[in-house]
Amino acid sequence: MTIALLFAAGWLAFGLRVLHLALRECRGVRLLGVCGTRTEGEVVRGPHGEGPTLHPAQIRYQAGPTPQTYRRAPLNADLHLLRAGFRVVVRYDPGNPRRVVVVRTQKSFSPTTNLVGGAALCVFGVGLMVWALV
C-alpha cells in the first residue's frame, strides 16, 4: 500500500507541475490582450547577447489584412525555447499585427493540451490514492 501511495503522489506531483507550466504558457497568450489570429512562423534569430544587453528571439510570420511579412520579437519570448530555424505557431493582434505571442513550438504542445494533460495526470494520481486506500 505504501508503494502505491508513493506512486500516486508522484503522478499527482507530476500533474501539478505540468499544470503549473501550462498556466504559465497561458499567461503568454493573455499578454496579447485579444484572442488573436493564429498563423505559423519561423524563428529567424535566436536570443543572443551583445555585451550586457540580451536580445530576444525574432520570428518571421505573415499577418495583416494584406499578407505582410513581419520580423518581430514575441511578447512572451522568455517562456519558450526559441532556436533559429524552429517552426512556431503564433497569435497576433489583428488591430496591430506587430504584436505577437508564441503559442507553441515544434518542441512543445499548446497550452490547452498541457492543461488537459496535467489535469488528467492529477485525476489519475488522486484516483490511484483512493484505490490504494480502499
C-alpha positions as CSV (number, residue, x, y, z in Angstrom):
1,M,0.0,0.0,0.0
2,T,2.8,2.4,0.8
3,I,4.4,1.9,-2.6
4,A,1.0,2.5,-4.3
5,L,0.6,5.8,-2.3
6,L,4.1,6.9,-3.2
7,F,3.5,6.1,-6.8
8,A,0.2,8.0,-6.7
9,A,1.8,11.0,-5.0
10,G,4.5,11.0,-7.8
11,W,1.8,11.1,-10.5
12,L,-0.1,13.9,-8.7
13,A,3.1,15.9,-8.2
14,F,4.0,15.5,-11.9
15,G,0.4,16.5,-12.9
16,L,0.6,19.6,-10.8
17,R,4.0,20.5,-12.4
18,V,2.5,20.2,-15.9
19,L,-0.5,22.3,-14.8
20,H,1.8,25.0,-13.4
21,L,3.8,25.1,-16.7
22,A,0.6,25.2,-18.8
23,L,-0.8,28.1,-16.8
24,R,2.5,30.0,-17.3
25,E,2.2,29.4,-21.0
26,C,-1.4,30.6,-21.0
27,R,-0.2,33.8,-19.3
28,G,1.8,34.5,-22.5
29,V,-1.4,34.4,-24.6
30,R,-3.1,36.8,-22.1
31,L,-0.2,39.2,-22.7
32,L,-1.6,39.8,-26.2
33,G,-4.9,41.1,-24.7
34,V,-7.1,39.8,-27.5
35,C,-7.9,36.3,-28.8
36,G,-5.6,37.0,-31.8
37,T,-5.3,35.4,-35.2
38,R,-3.4,32.2,-35.4
39,T,-0.6,31.7,-38.0
40,E,2.6,29.8,-38.5
41,G,6.0,31.3,-38.5
42,E,9.7,30.6,-38.1
43,V,12.4,31.7,-35.7
44,V,14.9,33.6,-37.8
45,R,17.2,34.5,-35.0
46,G,17.5,33.0,-31.5
47,P,18.2,35.0,-28.4
48,H,21.6,36.5,-28.3
49,G,23.7,38.8,-26.2
50,E,25.7,41.8,-27.2
51,G,27.8,42.8,-24.2
52,P,25.4,43.3,-21.2
53,T,22.3,43.5,-23.4
54,L,20.3,40.4,-24.1
55,H,18.2,40.5,-27.3
56,P,15.1,38.2,-27.5
57,A,14.5,35.8,-30.4
58,Q,12.9,37.2,-33.6
59,I,10.1,35.4,-35.5
60,R,9.1,35.8,-39.2
61,Y,5.4,35.4,-39.8
62,Q,2.7,36.7,-42.3
63,A,-0.1,38.7,-40.9
64,G,-2.5,41.6,-41.5
65,P,-5.3,42.3,-44.0
66,T,-2.8,42.2,-46.9
67,P,-0.3,39.4,-46.3
68,Q,2.8,41.2,-44.9
69,T,5.9,39.5,-43.5
70,Y,6.9,40.8,-40.1
71,R,10.1,40.1,-38.2
72,R,9.4,40.8,-34.5
73,A,10.3,39.7,-31.0
74,P,7.3,37.9,-29.4
75,L,5.8,39.3,-26.2
76,N,6.4,36.0,-24.4
77,A,9.9,35.1,-25.8
78,D,11.1,34.2,-22.3
79,L,8.6,31.4,-21.9
80,H,9.7,29.3,-24.9
81,L,12.9,27.7,-26.1
82,L,13.3,29.5,-29.5
83,R,16.2,28.5,-31.6
84,A,16.9,29.7,-35.2
85,G,15.0,27.5,-37.7
86,F,12.3,26.3,-35.3
87,R,8.8,26.3,-36.7
88,V,6.3,28.0,-34.4
89,V,2.6,28.7,-34.1
90,V,1.9,32.3,-33.1
91,R,-1.1,34.5,-32.4
92,Y,-1.0,38.2,-33.5
93,D,-3.3,41.1,-32.7
94,P,-5.4,41.8,-35.9
95,G,-5.5,45.5,-34.9
96,N,-1.7,45.7,-34.6
97,P,-0.1,42.7,-36.4
98,R,3.3,43.7,-34.9
99,R,2.1,42.4,-31.5
100,V,2.7,38.6,-31.4
101,V,2.9,35.8,-28.9
102,V,4.2,32.2,-29.4
103,V,1.5,29.6,-28.8
104,R,3.7,26.6,-29.3
105,T,7.0,25.5,-30.9
106,Q,7.9,22.3,-32.7
107,K,9.3,21.1,-29.4
108,S,6.2,21.8,-27.3
109,F,2.4,21.3,-27.2
110,S,-0.2,24.1,-27.0
111,P,-1.1,25.4,-23.5
112,T,-4.6,23.9,-23.8
113,T,-3.1,20.4,-24.5
114,N,-0.8,20.8,-21.5
115,L,-3.7,21.9,-19.3
116,V,-5.8,18.8,-20.2
117,G,-2.8,16.5,-19.8
118,G,-1.9,18.0,-16.4
119,A,-5.5,17.7,-15.2
120,A,-5.6,14.1,-16.4
121,L,-2.4,13.2,-14.5
122,C,-3.8,14.8,-11.3
123,V,-7.0,12.9,-11.6
124,F,-5.0,9.7,-12.2
125,G,-2.9,10.4,-9.1
126,V,-5.9,11.1,-6.9
127,G,-7.7,8.0,-8.3
128,L,-4.7,5.8,-7.6
129,M,-4.6,7.2,-4.0
130,V,-8.2,6.4,-3.5
131,W,-7.7,2.9,-4.9
132,A,-4.7,2.3,-2.6
133,L,-6.7,3.4,0.5
134,V,-9.8,1.3,-0.3
